């Protein structure tokens, strides 16, 4: 199995919903941060990535057909090169909506994770995520609205510049099934597009909000 769909969008752009949608369309299993938290053996891969050490992407994503969300979205360029036949889905949402969601979930988690009682593998992954996301993506300014939004805009610009249009779908999950199914050449399901990982569900997944 190899990656056939690469997700380059930041966390809190509907990535959990997109994961469920891709799996429903037959592009699963789909890798997401949820997978890392549930599989401690994956953490060393991302510790290596955070430290700038080489990894074998076929090993990192063994058993997965697609990938969305951080930490995989952090290495979208490398994945696009490693899996040249894969299509790229860049998830996004309106800026104000993304900031409100990010600042109340991932941003808050990164700011307060040191004070949270977490299992060792989750703590290790949070340290790696702080390096990849907090420092390398946001230059330590993830709590600053305008600087975070600048990084958010930059990612979309970088993806558009690097990925050929025929290989890329810039996608808001609010658009529903039609553009995603057309892009992937998949039949449109009869049911509604998934809507997952609300604010309460996020904190349940990571074991509770920091105090």
Biotite code that builds the C-alpha atoms (Angstrom):
import biotite.structure as struc

atoms = struc.array([
    struc.Atom([0.000, 0.000, 0.000], chain_id="A", res_id=1, res_name="UNK", atom_name="CA", element="C"),
    struc.Atom([1.186, 3.511, -0.815], chain_id="A", res_id=2, res_name="UNK", atom_name="CA", element="C"),
    struc.Atom([-0.201, 6.996, -0.313], chain_id="A", res_id=3, res_name="UNK", atom_name="CA", element="C"),
    struc.Atom([-2.627, 8.001, -3.054], chain_id="A", res_id=4, res_name="UNK", atom_name="CA", element="C"),
    struc.Atom([-3.894, 11.181, -1.366], chain_id="A", res_id=5, res_name="UNK", atom_name="CA", element="C"),
    struc.Atom([-1.702, 13.714, 0.463], chain_id="A", res_id=6, res_name="UNK", atom_name="CA", element="C"),
    struc.Atom([-3.256, 16.341, 2.723], chain_id="A", res_id=7, res_name="UNK", atom_name="CA", element="C"),
    struc.Atom([-1.260, 19.562, 2.957], chain_id="A", res_id=8, res_name="UNK", atom_name="CA", element="C"),
    struc.Atom([-3.701, 21.662, 4.988], chain_id="A", res_id=9, res_name="UNK", atom_name="CA", element="C"),
    struc.Atom([-3.150, 22.803, 8.567], chain_id="A", res_id=10, res_name="UNK", atom_name="CA", element="C"),
    struc.Atom([-4.883, 21.151, 11.469], chain_id="A", res_id=11, res_name="UNK", atom_name="CA", element="C"),
    struc.Atom([-8.359, 22.554, 12.263], chain_id="A", res_id=12, res_name="UNK", atom_name="CA", element="C"),
    struc.Atom([-9.308, 22.822, 8.586], chain_id="A", res_id=13, res_name="UNK", atom_name="CA", element="C"),
    struc.Atom([-11.760, 19.939, 8.835], chain_id="A", res_id=14, res_name="UNK", atom_name="CA", element="C"),
    struc.Atom([-9.060, 17.286, 8.658], chain_id="A", res_id=15, res_name="UNK", atom_name="CA", element="C"),
    struc.Atom([-10.891, 14.743, 10.808], chain_id="A", res_id=16, res_name="UNK", atom_name="CA", element="C"),
    struc.Atom([-13.979, 15.130, 8.629], chain_id="A", res_id=17, res_name="UNK", atom_name="CA", element="C"),
    struc.Atom([-11.790, 14.815, 5.539], chain_id="A", res_id=18, res_name="UNK", atom_name="CA", element="C"),
    struc.Atom([-10.172, 11.686, 6.979], chain_id="A", res_id=19, res_name="UNK", atom_name="CA", element="C"),
    struc.Atom([-13.591, 10.085, 7.423], chain_id="A", res_id=20, res_name="UNK", atom_name="CA", element="C"),
    struc.Atom([-14.657, 11.179, 3.935], chain_id="A", res_id=21, res_name="UNK", atom_name="CA", element="C"),
    struc.Atom([-11.552, 9.710, 2.294], chain_id="A", res_id=22, res_name="UNK", atom_name="CA", element="C"),
    struc.Atom([-12.052, 6.448, 4.128], chain_id="A", res_id=23, res_name="UNK", atom_name="CA", element="C"),
    struc.Atom([-15.687, 6.336, 3.042], chain_id="A", res_id=24, res_name="UNK", atom_name="CA", element="C"),
    struc.Atom([-14.560, 6.863, -0.558], chain_id="A", res_id=25, res_name="UNK", atom_name="CA", element="C"),
    struc.Atom([-12.140, 3.932, -0.344], chain_id="A", res_id=26, res_name="UNK", atom_name="CA", element="C"),
    struc.Atom([-8.917, 5.873, 0.258], chain_id="A", res_id=27, res_name="UNK", atom_name="CA", element="C"),
    struc.Atom([-8.326, 4.486, 3.723], chain_id="A", res_id=28, res_name="UNK", atom_name="CA", element="C"),
    struc.Atom([-6.878, 3.912, 6.148], chain_id="A", res_id=29, res_name="UNK", atom_name="CA", element="C"),
    struc.Atom([-6.137, 7.638, 6.371], chain_id="A", res_id=30, res_name="UNK", atom_name="CA", element="C"),
    struc.Atom([-3.328, 8.913, 8.585], chain_id="A", res_id=31, res_name="UNK", atom_name="CA", element="C"),
    struc.Atom([-4.089, 11.790, 10.989], chain_id="A", res_id=32, res_name="UNK", atom_name="CA", element="C"),
    struc.Atom([-2.689, 12.956, 14.318], chain_id="A", res_id=33, res_name="UNK", atom_name="CA", element="C"),
    struc.Atom([-5.312, 10.713, 15.903], chain_id="A", res_id=34, res_name="UNK", atom_name="CA", element="C"),
    struc.Atom([-3.425, 7.729, 14.477], chain_id="A", res_id=35, res_name="UNK", atom_name="CA", element="C"),
    struc.Atom([-0.171, 8.787, 16.113], chain_id="A", res_id=36, res_name="UNK", atom_name="CA", element="C"),
    struc.Atom([-1.805, 9.287, 19.501], chain_id="A", res_id=37, res_name="UNK", atom_name="CA", element="C"),
    struc.Atom([-3.321, 5.810, 19.221], chain_id="A", res_id=38, res_name="UNK", atom_name="CA", element="C"),
    struc.Atom([-0.130, 4.096, 18.022], chain_id="A", res_id=39, res_name="UNK", atom_name="CA", element="C"),
    struc.Atom([2.890, 4.877, 20.230], chain_id="A", res_id=40, res_name="UNK", atom_name="CA", element="C"),
    struc.Atom([5.214, 3.042, 17.825], chain_id="A", res_id=41, res_name="UNK", atom_name="CA", element="C"),
    struc.Atom([4.717, 5.869, 15.300], chain_id="A", res_id=42, res_name="UNK", atom_name="CA", element="C"),
    struc.Atom([6.106, 8.576, 17.577], chain_id="A", res_id=43, res_name="UNK", atom_name="CA", element="C"),
    struc.Atom([9.827, 7.896, 16.892], chain_id="A", res_id=44, res_name="UNK", atom_name="CA", element="C"),
    struc.Atom([9.240, 8.586, 13.178], chain_id="A", res_id=45, res_name="UNK", atom_name="CA", element="C"),
    struc.Atom([8.013, 12.074, 13.999], chain_id="A", res_id=46, res_name="UNK", atom_name="CA", element="C"),
    struc.Atom([10.716, 12.702, 16.553], chain_id="A", res_id=47, res_name="UNK", atom_name="CA", element="C"),
    struc.Atom([13.187, 12.011, 13.737], chain_id="A", res_id=48, res_name="UNK", atom_name="CA", element="C"),
    struc.Atom([11.343, 14.362, 11.369], chain_id="A", res_id=49, res_name="UNK", atom_name="CA", element="C"),
    struc.Atom([11.278, 17.105, 14.017], chain_id="A", res_id=50, res_name="UNK", atom_name="CA", element="C"),
    struc.Atom([15.022, 16.706, 14.511], chain_id="A", res_id=51, res_name="UNK", atom_name="CA", element="C"),
    struc.Atom([15.718, 16.856, 10.781], chain_id="A", res_id=52, res_name="UNK", atom_name="CA", element="C"),
    struc.Atom([16.812, 13.236, 10.497], chain_id="A", res_id=53, res_name="UNK", atom_name="CA", element="C"),
    struc.Atom([15.937, 11.206, 7.370], chain_id="A", res_id=54, res_name="UNK", atom_name="CA", element="C"),
    struc.Atom([13.080, 8.722, 7.449], chain_id="A", res_id=55, res_name="UNK", atom_name="CA", element="C"),
    struc.Atom([11.672, 6.183, 5.006], chain_id="A", res_id=56, res_name="UNK", atom_name="CA", element="C"),
    struc.Atom([8.236, 7.521, 4.062], chain_id="A", res_id=57, res_name="UNK", atom_name="CA", element="C"),
    struc.Atom([7.086, 4.078, 2.971], chain_id="A", res_id=58, res_name="UNK", atom_name="CA", element="C"),
    struc.Atom([7.767, 2.881, 6.509], chain_id="A", res_id=59, res_name="UNK", atom_name="CA", element="C"),
    struc.Atom([6.237, 5.952, 8.174], chain_id="A", res_id=60, res_name="UNK", atom_name="CA", element="C"),
    struc.Atom([2.993, 5.502, 6.243], chain_id="A", res_id=61, res_name="UNK", atom_name="CA", element="C"),
    struc.Atom([2.991, 1.724, 5.980], chain_id="A", res_id=62, res_name="UNK", atom_name="CA", element="C"),
    struc.Atom([-0.596, 0.490, 5.899], chain_id="A", res_id=63, res_name="UNK", atom_name="CA", element="C"),
    struc.Atom([-2.084, 3.873, 4.965], chain_id="A", res_id=64, res_name="UNK", atom_name="CA", element="C"),
    struc.Atom([-3.617, 4.909, 1.658], chain_id="A", res_id=65, res_name="UNK", atom_name="CA", element="C"),
    struc.Atom([-4.006, 8.599, 2.461], chain_id="A", res_id=66, res_name="UNK", atom_name="CA", element="C"),
    struc.Atom([-2.820, 11.256, 4.905], chain_id="A", res_id=67, res_name="UNK", atom_name="CA", element="C"),
    struc.Atom([-4.308, 14.474, 6.287], chain_id="A", res_id=68, res_name="UNK", atom_name="CA", element="C"),
    struc.Atom([-3.618, 16.788, 9.241], chain_id="A", res_id=69, res_name="UNK", atom_name="CA", element="C"),
    struc.Atom([-0.408, 17.362, 11.134], chain_id="A", res_id=70, res_name="UNK", atom_name="CA", element="C"),
    struc.Atom([2.111, 15.808, 11.514], chain_id="A", res_id=71, res_name="UNK", atom_name="CA", element="C"),
    struc.Atom([1.962, 14.549, 7.913], chain_id="A", res_id=72, res_name="UNK", atom_name="CA", element="C"),
    struc.Atom([0.928, 17.944, 6.556], chain_id="A", res_id=73, res_name="UNK", atom_name="CA", element="C"),
    struc.Atom([4.205, 19.344, 7.877], chain_id="A", res_id=74, res_name="UNK", atom_name="CA", element="C"),
    struc.Atom([6.104, 17.323, 5.266], chain_id="A", res_id=75, res_name="UNK", atom_name="CA", element="C"),
    struc.Atom([3.743, 17.746, 2.325], chain_id="A", res_id=76, res_name="UNK", atom_name="CA", element="C"),
    struc.Atom([6.589, 18.636, -0.058], chain_id="A", res_id=77, res_name="UNK", atom_name="CA", element="C"),
    struc.Atom([8.549, 15.521, 0.855], chain_id="A", res_id=78, res_name="UNK", atom_name="CA", element="C"),
    struc.Atom([5.455, 13.356, 0.503], chain_id="A", res_id=79, res_name="UNK", atom_name="CA", element="C"),
    struc.Atom([4.533, 14.861, -2.859], chain_id="A", res_id=80, res_name="UNK", atom_name="CA", element="C"),
    struc.Atom([8.043, 13.941, -4.073], chain_id="A", res_id=81, res_name="UNK", atom_name="CA", element="C"),
    struc.Atom([8.048, 10.498, -2.446], chain_id="A", res_id=82, res_name="UNK", atom_name="CA", element="C"),
    struc.Atom([4.621, 9.568, -3.838], chain_id="A", res_id=83, res_name="UNK", atom_name="CA", element="C"),
    struc.Atom([4.525, 11.229, -7.275], chain_id="A", res_id=84, res_name="UNK", atom_name="CA", element="C"),
    struc.Atom([1.287, 9.538, -8.315], chain_id="A", res_id=85, res_name="UNK", atom_name="CA", element="C"),
    struc.Atom([-0.606, 10.780, -5.246], chain_id="A", res_id=86, res_name="UNK", atom_name="CA", element="C"),
    struc.Atom([-3.059, 13.652, -5.531], chain_id="A", res_id=87, res_name="UNK", atom_name="CA", element="C"),
    struc.Atom([-2.830, 16.581, -3.114], chain_id="A", res_id=88, res_name="UNK", atom_name="CA", element="C"),
    struc.Atom([-5.856, 17.877, -1.212], chain_id="A", res_id=89, res_name="UNK", atom_name="CA", element="C"),
    struc.Atom([-5.207, 21.205, 0.493], chain_id="A", res_id=90, res_name="UNK", atom_name="CA", element="C"),
    struc.Atom([-7.900, 21.729, 3.100], chain_id="A", res_id=91, res_name="UNK", atom_name="CA", element="C"),
    struc.Atom([-8.689, 25.221, 4.293], chain_id="A", res_id=92, res_name="UNK", atom_name="CA", element="C"),
    struc.Atom([-11.500, 27.287, 5.789], chain_id="A", res_id=93, res_name="UNK", atom_name="CA", element="C"),
    struc.Atom([-12.216, 31.007, 6.190], chain_id="A", res_id=94, res_name="UNK", atom_name="CA", element="C"),
    struc.Atom([-9.385, 32.681, 8.087], chain_id="A", res_id=95, res_name="UNK", atom_name="CA", element="C"),
    struc.Atom([-11.406, 33.912, 11.059], chain_id="A", res_id=96, res_name="UNK", atom_name="CA", element="C"),
    struc.Atom([-13.033, 30.532, 11.456], chain_id="A", res_id=97, res_name="UNK", atom_name="CA", element="C"),
    struc.Atom([-9.689, 28.732, 11.307], chain_id="A", res_id=98, res_name="UNK", atom_name="CA", element="C"),
    struc.Atom([-8.064, 31.066, 13.843], chain_id="A", res_id=99, res_name="UNK", atom_name="CA", element="C"),
    struc.Atom([-10.944, 30.741, 16.292], chain_id="A", res_id=100, res_name="UNK", atom_name="CA", element="C"),
    struc.Atom([-10.762, 26.959, 16.064], chain_id="A", res_id=101, res_name="UNK", atom_name="CA", element="C"),
    struc.Atom([-6.968, 26.701, 16.119], chain_id="A", res_id=102, res_name="UNK", atom_name="CA", element="C"),
    struc.Atom([-6.449, 29.125, 18.996], chain_id="A", res_id=103, res_name="UNK", atom_name="CA", element="C"),
    struc.Atom([-8.986, 27.284, 21.144], chain_id="A", res_id=104, res_name="UNK", atom_name="CA", element="C"),
    struc.Atom([-7.591, 23.814, 20.415], chain_id="A", res_id=105, res_name="UNK", atom_name="CA", element="C"),
    struc.Atom([-4.111, 23.158, 18.999], chain_id="A", res_id=106, res_name="UNK", atom_name="CA", element="C"),
    struc.Atom([-2.735, 26.557, 19.971], chain_id="A", res_id=107, res_name="UNK", atom_name="CA", element="C"),
    struc.Atom([-4.065, 26.215, 23.486], chain_id="A", res_id=108, res_name="UNK", atom_name="CA", element="C"),
    struc.Atom([-2.734, 22.663, 23.699], chain_id="A", res_id=109, res_name="UNK", atom_name="CA", element="C"),
    struc.Atom([0.771, 23.670, 22.626], chain_id="A", res_id=110, res_name="UNK", atom_name="CA", element="C"),
    struc.Atom([0.798, 26.539, 25.096], chain_id="A", res_id=111, res_name="UNK", atom_name="CA", element="C"),
    struc.Atom([-0.330, 24.396, 28.032], chain_id="A", res_id=112, res_name="UNK", atom_name="CA", element="C"),
    struc.Atom([0.819, 20.862, 27.263], chain_id="A", res_id=113, res_name="UNK", atom_name="CA", element="C"),
    struc.Atom([3.772, 21.034, 29.677], chain_id="A", res_id=114, res_name="UNK", atom_name="CA", element="C"),
    struc.Atom([1.336, 21.257, 32.578], chain_id="A", res_id=115, res_name="UNK", atom_name="CA", element="C"),
    struc.Atom([-0.900, 18.402, 31.422], chain_id="A", res_id=116, res_name="UNK", atom_name="CA", element="C"),
    struc.Atom([-0.631, 14.861, 32.803], chain_id="A", res_id=117, res_name="UNK", atom_name="CA", element="C"),
    struc.Atom([-0.251, 12.827, 29.629], chain_id="A", res_id=118, res_name="UNK", atom_name="CA", element="C"),
    struc.Atom([1.044, 9.340, 28.747], chain_id="A", res_id=119, res_name="UNK", atom_name="CA", element="C"),
    struc.Atom([4.755, 9.296, 27.865], chain_id="A", res_id=120, res_name="UNK", atom_name="CA", element="C"),
    struc.Atom([4.188, 8.743, 24.142], chain_id="A", res_id=121, res_name="UNK", atom_name="CA", element="C"),
    struc.Atom([1.713, 11.641, 23.981], chain_id="A", res_id=122, res_name="UNK", atom_name="CA", element="C"),
    struc.Atom([4.162, 13.889, 25.818], chain_id="A", res_id=123, res_name="UNK", atom_name="CA", element="C"),
    struc.Atom([6.914, 12.866, 23.383], chain_id="A", res_id=124, res_name="UNK", atom_name="CA", element="C"),
    struc.Atom([4.670, 13.550, 20.412], chain_id="A", res_id=125, res_name="UNK", atom_name="CA", element="C"),
    struc.Atom([3.690, 16.926, 21.804], chain_id="A", res_id=126, res_name="UNK", atom_name="CA", element="C"),
    struc.Atom([7.369, 17.847, 22.071], chain_id="A", res_id=127, res_name="UNK", atom_name="CA", element="C"),
    struc.Atom([7.899, 16.824, 18.437], chain_id="A", res_id=128, res_name="UNK", atom_name="CA", element="C"),
    struc.Atom([4.769, 18.711, 17.386], chain_id="A", res_id=129, res_name="UNK", atom_name="CA", element="C"),
    struc.Atom([5.949, 21.823, 19.200], chain_id="A", res_id=130, res_name="UNK", atom_name="CA", element="C"),
    struc.Atom([9.136, 21.714, 17.140], chain_id="A", res_id=131, res_name="UNK", atom_name="CA", element="C"),
    struc.Atom([7.440, 21.013, 13.799], chain_id="A", res_id=132, res_name="UNK", atom_name="CA", element="C"),
    struc.Atom([4.350, 23.168, 14.238], chain_id="A", res_id=133, res_name="UNK", atom_name="CA", element="C"),
    struc.Atom([5.108, 25.670, 16.961], chain_id="A", res_id=134, res_name="UNK", atom_name="CA", element="C"),
    struc.Atom([8.656, 26.546, 15.929], chain_id="A", res_id=135, res_name="UNK", atom_name="CA", element="C"),
    struc.Atom([9.192, 25.505, 12.309], chain_id="A", res_id=136, res_name="UNK", atom_name="CA", element="C"),
    struc.Atom([5.738, 26.455, 10.985], chain_id="A", res_id=137, res_name="UNK", atom_name="CA", element="C"),
    struc.Atom([4.809, 29.394, 13.211], chain_id="A", res_id=138, res_name="UNK", atom_name="CA", element="C"),
    struc.Atom([8.295, 30.522, 14.318], chain_id="A", res_id=139, res_name="UNK", atom_name="CA", element="C"),
    struc.Atom([7.092, 30.340, 17.911], chain_id="A", res_id=140, res_name="UNK", atom_name="CA", element="C"),
    struc.Atom([4.338, 32.892, 17.234], chain_id="A", res_id=141, res_name="UNK", atom_name="CA", element="C"),
    struc.Atom([1.356, 30.535, 17.161], chain_id="A", res_id=142, res_name="UNK", atom_name="CA", element="C"),
    struc.Atom([-0.428, 32.544, 19.860], chain_id="A", res_id=143, res_name="UNK", atom_name="CA", element="C"),
    struc.Atom([-0.231, 35.753, 17.799], chain_id="A", res_id=144, res_name="UNK", atom_name="CA", element="C"),
    struc.Atom([-3.306, 35.986, 15.566], chain_id="A", res_id=145, res_name="UNK", atom_name="CA", element="C"),
    struc.Atom([-1.787, 37.954, 12.705], chain_id="A", res_id=146, res_name="UNK", atom_name="CA", element="C"),
    struc.Atom([1.457, 35.988, 12.612], chain_id="A", res_id=147, res_name="UNK", atom_name="CA", element="C"),
    struc.Atom([-0.416, 32.700, 12.727], chain_id="A", res_id=148, res_name="UNK", atom_name="CA", element="C"),
    struc.Atom([-2.715, 33.812, 9.938], chain_id="A", res_id=149, res_name="UNK", atom_name="CA", element="C"),
    struc.Atom([0.305, 34.884, 7.892], chain_id="A", res_id=150, res_name="UNK", atom_name="CA", element="C"),
    struc.Atom([1.691, 31.347, 8.198], chain_id="A", res_id=151, res_name="UNK", atom_name="CA", element="C"),
    struc.Atom([-1.731, 29.950, 7.294], chain_id="A", res_id=152, res_name="UNK", atom_name="CA", element="C"),
    struc.Atom([-1.876, 32.059, 4.120], chain_id="A", res_id=153, res_name="UNK", atom_name="CA", element="C"),
    struc.Atom([1.723, 31.236, 3.248], chain_id="A", res_id=154, res_name="UNK", atom_name="CA", element="C"),
    struc.Atom([1.052, 27.505, 3.312], chain_id="A", res_id=155, res_name="UNK", atom_name="CA", element="C"),
    struc.Atom([-1.726, 27.853, 0.731], chain_id="A", res_id=156, res_name="UNK", atom_name="CA", element="C"),
    struc.Atom([0.517, 30.017, -1.462], chain_id="A", res_id=157, res_name="UNK", atom_name="CA", element="C"),
    struc.Atom([3.363, 27.497, -1.212], chain_id="A", res_id=158, res_name="UNK", atom_name="CA", element="C"),
    struc.Atom([1.154, 24.558, -2.113], chain_id="A", res_id=159, res_name="UNK", atom_name="CA", element="C"),
    struc.Atom([-0.402, 26.367, -5.073], chain_id="A", res_id=160, res_name="UNK", atom_name="CA", element="C"),
    struc.Atom([3.067, 27.311, -6.328], chain_id="A", res_id=161, res_name="UNK", atom_name="CA", element="C"),
    struc.Atom([4.562, 23.830, -5.951], chain_id="A", res_id=162, res_name="UNK", atom_name="CA", element="C"),
    struc.Atom([1.798, 21.447, -7.008], chain_id="A", res_id=163, res_name="UNK", atom_name="CA", element="C"),
    struc.Atom([0.539, 21.355, -10.612], chain_id="A", res_id=164, res_name="UNK", atom_name="CA", element="C"),
    struc.Atom([-3.140, 22.375, -10.853], chain_id="A", res_id=165, res_name="UNK", atom_name="CA", element="C"),
    struc.Atom([-4.201, 19.002, -12.219], chain_id="A", res_id=166, res_name="UNK", atom_name="CA", element="C"),
    struc.Atom([-2.731, 17.303, -9.155], chain_id="A", res_id=167, res_name="UNK", atom_name="CA", element="C"),
    struc.Atom([-4.190, 19.725, -6.585], chain_id="A", res_id=168, res_name="UNK", atom_name="CA", element="C"),
    struc.Atom([-7.578, 20.333, -4.996], chain_id="A", res_id=169, res_name="UNK", atom_name="CA", element="C"),
    struc.Atom([-7.901, 23.329, -2.685], chain_id="A", res_id=170, res_name="UNK", atom_name="CA", element="C"),
    struc.Atom([-10.888, 22.266, -0.639], chain_id="A", res_id=171, res_name="UNK", atom_name="CA", element="C"),
    struc.Atom([-13.184, 23.542, 2.084], chain_id="A", res_id=172, res_name="UNK", atom_name="CA", element="C"),
    struc.Atom([-15.067, 20.647, 3.677], chain_id="A", res_id=173, res_name="UNK", atom_name="CA", element="C"),
    struc.Atom([-18.142, 22.918, 3.712], chain_id="A", res_id=174, res_name="UNK", atom_name="CA", element="C"),
    struc.Atom([-18.255, 22.326, -0.061], chain_id="A", res_id=175, res_name="UNK", atom_name="CA", element="C"),
    struc.Atom([-19.292, 18.720, 0.588], chain_id="A", res_id=176, res_name="UNK", atom_name="CA", element="C"),
    struc.Atom([-18.793, 15.654, -1.540], chain_id="A", res_id=177, res_name="UNK", atom_name="CA", element="C"),
    struc.Atom([-18.994, 16.970, -5.093], chain_id="A", res_id=178, res_name="UNK", atom_name="CA", element="C"),
    struc.Atom([-15.586, 18.645, -5.651], chain_id="A", res_id=179, res_name="UNK", atom_name="CA", element="C"),
    struc.Atom([-13.724, 15.968, -3.695], chain_id="A", res_id=180, res_name="UNK", atom_name="CA", element="C"),
    struc.Atom([-15.379, 13.094, -5.531], chain_id="A", res_id=181, res_name="UNK", atom_name="CA", element="C"),
    struc.Atom([-14.875, 14.747, -8.915], chain_id="A", res_id=182, res_name="UNK", atom_name="CA", element="C"),
    struc.Atom([-11.191, 15.330, -8.174], chain_id="A", res_id=183, res_name="UNK", atom_name="CA", element="C"),
    struc.Atom([-10.609, 11.761, -6.991], chain_id="A", res_id=184, res_name="UNK", atom_name="CA", element="C"),
    struc.Atom([-12.816, 10.138, -9.624], chain_id="A", res_id=185, res_name="UNK", atom_name="CA", element="C"),
    struc.Atom([-14.976, 8.548, -6.956], chain_id="A", res_id=186, res_name="UNK", atom_name="CA", element="C"),
    struc.Atom([-18.752, 8.088, -6.893], chain_id="A", res_id=187, res_name="UNK", atom_name="CA", element="C"),
    struc.Atom([-20.639, 10.482, -4.638], chain_id="A", res_id=188, res_name="UNK", atom_name="CA", element="C"),
    struc.Atom([-22.035, 8.835, -1.480], chain_id="A", res_id=189, res_name="UNK", atom_name="CA", element="C"),
    struc.Atom([-25.728, 9.197, -0.731], chain_id="A", res_id=190, res_name="UNK", atom_name="CA", element="C"),
    struc.Atom([-25.204, 10.297, 2.871], chain_id="A", res_id=191, res_name="UNK", atom_name="CA", element="C"),
    struc.Atom([-24.016, 13.652, 4.219], chain_id="A", res_id=192, res_name="UNK", atom_name="CA", element="C"),
    struc.Atom([-20.384, 14.695, 4.290], chain_id="A", res_id=193, res_name="UNK", atom_name="CA", element="C"),
    struc.Atom([-18.828, 13.835, 7.690], chain_id="A", res_id=194, res_name="UNK", atom_name="CA", element="C"),
    struc.Atom([-18.666, 16.513, 10.362], chain_id="A", res_id=195, res_name="UNK", atom_name="CA", element="C"),
    struc.Atom([-16.220, 15.443, 13.084], chain_id="A", res_id=196, res_name="UNK", atom_name="CA", element="C"),
    struc.Atom([-13.786, 16.717, 15.725], chain_id="A", res_id=197, res_name="UNK", atom_name="CA", element="C"),
    struc.Atom([-15.772, 19.564, 17.190], chain_id="A", res_id=198, res_name="UNK", atom_name="CA", element="C"),
    struc.Atom([-14.207, 21.520, 20.058], chain_id="A", res_id=199, res_name="UNK", atom_name="CA", element="C"),
    struc.Atom([-15.454, 19.095, 22.766], chain_id="A", res_id=200, res_name="UNK", atom_name="CA", element="C"),
    struc.Atom([-14.401, 16.098, 20.668], chain_id="A", res_id=201, res_name="UNK", atom_name="CA", element="C"),
    struc.Atom([-10.907, 17.540, 20.234], chain_id="A", res_id=202, res_name="UNK", atom_name="CA", element="C"),
    struc.Atom([-10.338, 17.862, 23.981], chain_id="A", res_id=203, res_name="UNK", atom_name="CA", element="C"),
    struc.Atom([-11.772, 14.414, 24.582], chain_id="A", res_id=204, res_name="UNK", atom_name="CA", element="C"),
    struc.Atom([-9.296, 12.988, 22.047], chain_id="A", res_id=205, res_name="UNK", atom_name="CA", element="C"),
    struc.Atom([-6.263, 14.580, 23.727], chain_id="A", res_id=206, res_name="UNK", atom_name="CA", element="C"),
    struc.Atom([-7.384, 13.806, 27.255], chain_id="A", res_id=207, res_name="UNK", atom_name="CA", element="C"),
    struc.Atom([-8.817, 17.126, 28.411], chain_id="A", res_id=208, res_name="UNK", atom_name="CA", element="C"),
    struc.Atom([-8.020, 20.815, 28.182], chain_id="A", res_id=209, res_name="UNK", atom_name="CA", element="C"),
    struc.Atom([-5.063, 22.300, 30.082], chain_id="A", res_id=210, res_name="UNK", atom_name="CA", element="C"),
    struc.Atom([-5.955, 24.221, 33.235], chain_id="A", res_id=211, res_name="UNK", atom_name="CA", element="C"),
])
